[in-house]
Amino acid sequence: MYIHIGDDIGVLTRKVIGIFNLENSTIGPITRKFLKDAEDNNQVTNTSQKMPKAFVVTDGPDGVDVFLTSNNAETIYERMRTGTFTKE
């Protein structure tokens, strides 16, 4: 099953490693380093032109893929939990 995470992007739910609130999780230096390393390795995709509120980490072909999204982490989690694939 796919879950809608932003604009026209959907990811396989079985590939999702984590859904994180960007504001809360980037306080720590480890998360900031993780995101910087992912960006340096071209593993980050911004799914919206709006300010990102969350990021979704998935199992990718070459490690992990990180998707920045303007959707709330709670919204994405709820879609995954209930199996809904809807756009806002």
C-alpha positions as CSV (number, residue, x, y, z in Angstrom):
1,M,0.0,0.0,0.0
2,Y,1.2,3.5,-0.7
3,I,0.8,6.6,1.5
4,H,0.6,10.1,0.3
5,I,3.3,12.3,1.8
6,G,3.1,15.5,-0.2
7,D,2.2,16.9,-3.6
8,D,2.0,13.9,-5.9
9,I,4.4,11.7,-4.0
10,G,3.5,8.4,-2.4
11,V,5.8,5.9,-0.8
12,L,5.3,2.2,0.0
13,T,4.2,1.9,3.6
14,R,6.4,-1.2,4.1
15,K,9.5,0.9,3.1
16,V,8.8,3.6,5.8
17,I,11.4,3.6,8.5
18,G,10.2,6.7,10.4
19,I,8.1,9.8,10.3
20,F,9.5,12.8,12.1
21,N,8.4,16.2,13.1
22,L,11.1,18.5,11.6
23,E,11.0,21.2,14.3
24,N,11.3,18.8,17.3
25,S,13.7,16.3,15.8
26,T,16.3,18.7,14.4
27,I,17.1,20.1,17.9
28,G,19.7,17.3,18.3
29,P,23.0,17.3,16.5
30,I,22.7,13.7,15.5
31,T,19.5,14.3,13.5
32,R,21.0,17.4,11.9
33,K,24.1,15.5,10.9
34,F,21.9,12.7,9.5
35,L,19.9,15.1,7.4
36,K,23.0,16.9,6.2
37,D,24.7,13.6,5.2
38,A,21.5,12.5,3.3
39,E,21.4,15.9,1.5
40,D,25.2,15.6,0.6
41,N,24.5,12.1,-0.8
42,N,21.5,13.3,-2.9
43,Q,19.1,11.2,-0.8
44,V,16.7,14.1,0.1
45,T,13.6,15.0,-1.9
46,N,11.5,18.0,-1.1
47,T,7.9,17.2,-1.9
48,S,6.5,20.8,-1.7
49,Q,7.4,24.4,-2.3
50,K,6.0,25.2,1.2
51,M,8.1,25.2,4.4
52,P,8.7,21.6,5.5
53,K,7.1,20.5,8.7
54,A,8.1,16.8,8.7
55,F,10.4,14.3,7.1
56,V,9.8,10.7,6.2
57,V,12.7,8.2,6.0
58,T,12.3,5.2,3.8
59,D,14.4,2.2,2.8
60,G,15.9,3.1,-0.5
61,P,17.9,1.3,-3.1
62,D,21.2,2.8,-2.0
63,G,20.5,3.2,1.8
64,V,17.8,5.5,2.9
65,D,15.7,8.1,1.1
66,V,14.5,11.2,3.0
67,F,11.4,13.1,1.9
68,L,10.7,16.6,3.3
69,T,7.0,17.4,3.4
70,S,4.8,20.3,4.3
71,N,2.4,17.9,5.9
72,N,2.4,17.3,9.7
73,A,4.0,14.1,10.9
74,E,0.8,13.3,12.7
75,T,-1.2,13.5,9.5
76,I,1.2,11.2,7.6
77,Y,1.2,8.7,10.5
78,E,-2.6,8.7,10.6
79,R,-2.8,8.1,6.9
80,M,-0.4,5.2,7.3
81,R,-2.3,3.8,10.3
82,T,-5.7,4.0,8.6
83,G,-4.6,3.1,5.1
84,T,-5.8,6.3,3.5
85,F,-4.2,7.7,0.5
86,T,-5.7,11.2,0.3
87,K,-4.4,14.6,-0.7
88,E,-5.1,17.6,1.5
